[in-house]
Amino acid sequence: MTTVFGVPIQALFSQLLVGLINGSFYALLSLGLAIIFGLLNIINFCHGALYMLGALVAWLLLRFFDLGYWPALLIAPLVVGLFGMLIERTMLKRLQGLDPLFGLLLTFGLALVIQGVARNYFGVSGEPYDVPEQLTGGRNLGFMFLPNYRAWVVLVSVVLCGLTWFVAERTRMGAYLRAATENPVLVQAFGINVPRLITITYGLGVALAALAGVMAAPIYRVNPLMGADLIIVVFAVVVIGGMGSILGSIVTGFALGVIEGLTKVFYPEASNTVVFVIMAIVLLVKPAGLFGRTA
Amino acid sequence: MRLASRLFAFALTCLMPSAAMAQGGKVVKIGVLNDMSGLYADLGGPGSVVAAKMAAEEFGNKVAGMPIEIVSADHQNKPDIGSGIATKWIDVDGVDAILDVPNSGVALAMAKIASDKNKVFIDSGAATSDLTGKACTPNTVHWTYDTWSLANGTGKYVVKAGGDTWFFLVADYAFGKALERDTKTVVEANGGKVLGSVSHPLNASDFSSFLLQAQASKAKIIGLANAGGDTINSIKAASEFGIVQGGQKMAGLLVFISDIHALGLKAANGLQLTSAFYWDTNDATRAWSKKFAARHNGRMPTMVQAGVYAGVLHYLKAVQALKSDEDGKAVVAKMKSLPTDDPAFGKGTIRADGRKIHPMYLFEVKKPNESKGAWDYYKLIREIPAAEAFRPLDQGACPLVAAAAKK
């Protein structure tokens, strides 16, 4: 059998694929963070908690309204997105123009509150959520067994990332938004309702997190701490990709998933730290991140 | 004004010593110290406090004329925080006994403090068998289970049933390594072979990579030397990647009923595990567990919570017999001389090294269609009799045992 550094090439392929799957969660979450930071200048620390809320809403829908995975995929992001808009309207809005640090403190506090409330009602072990029937099972790729559901996650994530990038960079709405961050007063003078634009964008970023949460529910568990575990890695992804760069966060998200996957083969003990080592190196060499523009 | 405040200060200094004295002797204070909010909160946590209160209530919240008080705190799985709380509890608040304390690291620190200050330490949540081995003290009782009994239960039976090649998934810290070591010894002693292992970071989110490595090893049994959320995620990923359907079996070395509840039977069925307690074992366990669940959001007790209940109950019996809670060593000695009897574990004893002795049970998780409803999760495969369930007294290297033999 062909081997690379003592690891069979087939095993390597399967680890690459697994890394890609994890990378798609990193990409989806860091994408929302990048939009919110890039366009609104808010460091959204409650992103992980909102991701968890997405999964939790899906579970509640199933438990109390008998609505399965597919409706949840639509309803949960909608509900959580609206909740996000409420946060923006009632709280974040008042911090506009201040140092981003204030937004960070507020959202960090919110994250603790949301997680604490969820933990109080649901415990820490979490609740099970089944893979939808249409996506159970899997196929044998020769070198590994690929569960259908994981393939679906990669597919959705790639499509969503592409779509978001297109909206932000290639459409009129995206252009308004980018202009509004550069100079809100001037854009408002052209007759565009900037505060509303900002609320909607925040809502969209949050809805993306909730969607990622619904997709994660069948893979992990619906667990109040699921977001807290992930958010730190995702922040590292955003920093490596360049704060606020949409393309950067997508590419870095997938790439880091793969690198992490490879670490699990060659030196598994380091798999939780490798992302931060890379972050440190990138910050030393290119402080604005791989895709960041220096301010 | 100045005179008034001076008088006040004088009055305070006069009052204080008597207040402290009242705290020391006239109240039996029991502290439940565990992980209240982190990854081990569901297996002990607030449920352990409920269990301790239930035991106190059976005594009418009074023992030998002294009122019983239960306090609790969160050690956050950090030995330094746990030690700080325990020291304050004992020195300032007058706590007489410390209960539960999951997380082997914190538990070992607690054994030392309880022994230095001559208080009582009854552990239910921690796994390390060192508590009744080389780290044993005359103030420690280890109630529910330990790494040796888990390895012996699951390891031995699985090898005997034909699972003779193993691959381990190990949580990369003291507990995981100890569990791997103990199980490896049992597997090899029974004619099995360990093909390899992979260490994963504590609280890892995705286990598919590690499981693919286990799959590639072609071992018949994948042994999970981890706990809580890590075990849950390993089992879930294994079911998703078709590892069980591929003919390999999972063996959970430390699995709690709260983990099975979180996994759901669809993902967990077929898993074999060793436990000291299951709510649906006999009439006594059922009756007690239902009372517990009614007070704890409908959740059935884990073996750790049952151990806290039984531990408090037996502690109070010893205090009643001595009519005092002052001397920790004397209370523990009394606990060892009195036979134990409680609805959760039945009749049992406490050995010279502090090990509580009772049967252990090997269970298999039911298939969804075998379960009659919520919390109906286990079927009994084998009862491991009390005499075989724990490490023989002379193999633990506990200094107390040698001292007792000399007498």
Interface residues (C-beta under 8 A of the other chain):
Chain A: P8 A11 S14 Q15 V18 G19 I21 N22 R119 G123 V124 S125 G126 E127 P128 D130 V131 G138 M144 F145 P147 Y149 R150 I219 Y220 R221 N223 L225 D229 L230 G261 K264 V265 P268 E269 S271 N272 T273
Chain B: S37 G38 L39 A41 D42 L43 G45 D172 V198 S199 H200 P201 N203 A204 S205 D206 S208 S209 F210 L212 Q213 A216 G228 G229 I232 N233 K236 A237 E240 F241 G242 G246 S258 D259 H261 A262 L263 G264 K266 A267 R299
